[in-house]
């Protein structure tokens, strides 16, 4: 998924890699989700959703952690 000119890729190891789109492989960040990411990262209404095997994460700038 591309958002804010960044490419987001999840993998079976539980990592979400943030890359700059383009011909050269430039990794901007790597985030560990602690469980396999089998779905595509999606955004809606300013919220990024990442689903792992065990959890659904909703990430929004300025949001507070809820458990």
NORNORHU-V486140 format. One record per residue. N is the residue number from 1. RES is the residue in one small letter. OMEGA is omega in whole degrees, -180 to 180 (NA if undefined). BURIAL is # if it has 16 or more other C-alpha atoms within 10 Angstrom, else .. D_LAST is the distance of its C-alpha to the last C-alpha in whole Angstrom. Layout:
n-><N	N>
res-><RES	RES>
omega-><OMEGA	OMEGA>
burial-><BURIAL	BURIAL>
d_last-><D_LAST	D_LAST>
This chain:
n-><1	2	3	4	5	6	7	8	9	10	11	12	13	14	15	16	17	18	19	20	21	22	23	24	25	26	27	28	29	30	31	32	33	34	35	36	37	38	39	40	41	42	43	44	45	46	47	48	49	50	51	52	53	54	55	56	57	58	59	60	61	62	63	64	65	66	67>
res-><x	x	x	x	x	x	x	x	x	x	x	x	x	x	x	x	x	x	x	x	x	x	x	x	x	x	x	x	x	x	x	x	x	x	x	x	x	x	x	x	x	x	x	x	x	x	x	x	x	x	x	x	x	x	x	x	x	x	x	x	x	x	x	x	x	x	x>
omega-><177	176	179	-180	175	179	-179	-179	175	179	-177	179	180	180	169	-178	177	-177	172	180	179	-178	-179	-180	179	-180	-180	-179	173	-176	179	-178	178	176	-177	176	-177	-177	176	174	-179	175	176	177	177	179	176	-180	177	180	174	179	-174	-172	170	-180	174	-174	-179	179	179	-179	177	180	175	178	NA>
burial-><.	.	.	.	.	#	#	#	#	#	#	.	.	#	#	#	#	#	#	#	.	.	.	.	.	.	.	.	.	.	.	.	#	.	#	#	#	.	.	.	#	.	#	.	.	.	.	.	#	#	#	#	.	.	.	.	.	#	.	.	.	.	.	.	.	.	.>
d_last-><26	28	26	27	30	28	28	24	25	23	24	24	23	20	21	21	24	25	29	31	33	37	40	38	35	33	30	28	25	23	19	18	15	16	17	20	20	22	22	23	21	21	21	21	21	20	17	17	16	16	16	16	17	14	11	12	11	12	13	15	17	16	13	10	7	4	0>
